[in-house]
Amino acid sequence: MLHRAGRIGYIAKPCCAAVANWLRGYTVDASIERINGKPERPLIYLFVKVASKARGFGEMPNLPTW
């Protein structure tokens, strides 16, 4: 995973195809959820939001009612 400041981590191999698909076809936004680890090697957890490009982040998807 790259940021304008440099490399910030990696994506687990089983998730790579899904994340690549999200980046191609959806709007992806992320924020830092938690920072663990050591100051010289922090472990950062992100909360990732994915939305269709036609829908904004403020709009809720149409979910089926059960």
Short mmCIF file of the C-alpha atoms (twelve columns), coordinates in Angstrom:
data_MODEL
# 
_entry.id   MODEL 
# 
loop_
_atom_site.group_PDB 
_atom_site.id 
_atom_site.type_symbol 
_atom_site.label_atom_id 
_atom_site.label_alt_id 
_atom_site.label_comp_id 
_atom_site.label_asym_id 
_atom_site.label_seq_id 
_atom_site.Cartn_x 
_atom_site.Cartn_y 
_atom_site.Cartn_z 
_atom_site.pdbx_PDB_model_num 
ATOM 1  C CA . MET A 1  0.000   0.000   0.000   1 
ATOM 2  C CA . LEU A 2  1.475   3.327   -1.036  1 
ATOM 3  C CA . HIS A 3  0.830   6.842   0.222   1 
ATOM 4  C CA . ARG A 4  2.284   10.071  -1.144  1 
ATOM 5  C CA . ALA A 5  4.701   9.981   1.838   1 
ATOM 6  C CA . GLY A 6  5.902   6.478   0.909   1 
ATOM 7  C CA . ARG A 7  5.069   2.829   1.536   1 
ATOM 8  C CA . ILE A 8  2.766   2.342   4.512   1 
ATOM 9  C CA . GLY A 9  2.109   -1.393  4.452   1 
ATOM 10 C CA . TYR A 10 0.767   -4.259  2.436   1 
ATOM 11 C CA . ILE A 11 -2.465  -5.991  1.502   1 
ATOM 12 C CA . ALA A 12 -2.796  -9.652  2.438   1 
ATOM 13 C CA . LYS A 13 -2.417  -11.906 -0.617  1 
ATOM 14 C CA . PRO A 14 -5.965  -13.382 -0.418  1 
ATOM 15 C CA . CYS A 15 -7.418  -9.834  -0.486  1 
ATOM 16 C CA . CYS A 16 -5.368  -8.462  -3.408  1 
ATOM 17 C CA . ALA A 17 -7.832  -9.323  -6.188  1 
ATOM 18 C CA . ALA A 18 -10.787 -7.815  -4.310  1 
ATOM 19 C CA . VAL A 19 -8.913  -4.613  -3.445  1 
ATOM 20 C CA . ALA A 20 -7.686  -4.229  -7.043  1 
ATOM 21 C CA . ASN A 21 -11.300 -4.585  -8.230  1 
ATOM 22 C CA . TRP A 22 -12.466 -1.958  -5.725  1 
ATOM 23 C CA . LEU A 23 -9.804  0.504   -6.895  1 
ATOM 24 C CA . ARG A 24 -10.794 0.008   -10.552 1 
ATOM 25 C CA . GLY A 25 -14.562 0.205   -10.255 1 
ATOM 26 C CA . TYR A 26 -15.481 1.918   -7.000  1 
ATOM 27 C CA . THR A 27 -14.754 4.967   -4.888  1 
ATOM 28 C CA . VAL A 28 -12.521 3.940   -1.981  1 
ATOM 29 C CA . ASP A 29 -11.952 6.023   1.154   1 
ATOM 30 C CA . ALA A 30 -9.932  4.981   4.207   1 
ATOM 31 C CA . SER A 31 -9.205  6.341   7.654   1 
ATOM 32 C CA . ILE A 32 -6.892  5.169   10.415  1 
ATOM 33 C CA . GLU A 33 -8.866  3.097   12.929  1 
ATOM 34 C CA . ARG A 34 -6.090  2.056   15.313  1 
ATOM 35 C CA . ILE A 35 -2.300  2.264   15.652  1 
ATOM 36 C CA . ASN A 36 -0.436  -0.512  17.467  1 
ATOM 37 C CA . GLY A 37 3.142   -1.708  17.425  1 
ATOM 38 C CA . LYS A 38 6.331   0.159   18.182  1 
ATOM 39 C CA . PRO A 39 7.174   3.765   17.274  1 
ATOM 40 C CA . GLU A 40 9.883   2.589   14.867  1 
ATOM 41 C CA . ARG A 41 7.497   0.070   13.253  1 
ATOM 42 C CA . PRO A 42 3.843   0.972   13.826  1 
ATOM 43 C CA . LEU A 43 1.041   -1.425  12.929  1 
ATOM 44 C CA . ILE A 44 -1.801  0.583   11.414  1 
ATOM 45 C CA . TYR A 45 -5.368  -0.665  10.976  1 
ATOM 46 C CA . LEU A 46 -7.542  1.094   8.404   1 
ATOM 47 C CA . PHE A 47 -11.308 1.389   8.170   1 
ATOM 48 C CA . VAL A 48 -12.026 1.197   4.437   1 
ATOM 49 C CA . LYS A 49 -15.254 2.488   2.869   1 
ATOM 50 C CA . VAL A 50 -16.197 1.339   -0.624  1 
ATOM 51 C CA . ALA A 51 -19.036 2.905   -2.640  1 
ATOM 52 C CA . SER A 52 -20.094 2.722   -6.257  1 
ATOM 53 C CA . LYS A 53 -18.885 5.660   -8.322  1 
ATOM 54 C CA . ALA A 54 -22.505 6.625   -9.046  1 
ATOM 55 C CA . ARG A 55 -23.377 6.787   -5.333  1 
ATOM 56 C CA . GLY A 56 -21.853 9.119   -2.787  1 
ATOM 57 C CA . PHE A 57 -20.622 8.046   0.628   1 
ATOM 58 C CA . GLY A 58 -23.568 9.742   2.328   1 
ATOM 59 C CA . GLU A 59 -26.157 7.655   0.491   1 
ATOM 60 C CA . MET A 60 -27.245 4.315   1.864   1 
ATOM 61 C CA . PRO A 61 -27.484 1.357   -0.534  1 
ATOM 62 C CA . ASN A 62 -30.865 -0.217  -1.230  1 
ATOM 63 C CA . LEU A 63 -30.794 -3.347  0.898   1 
ATOM 64 C CA . PRO A 64 -33.414 -6.095  0.722   1 
ATOM 65 C CA . THR A 65 -35.887 -6.262  3.591   1 
ATOM 66 C CA . TRP A 66 -36.304 -9.686  5.105   1 
# 
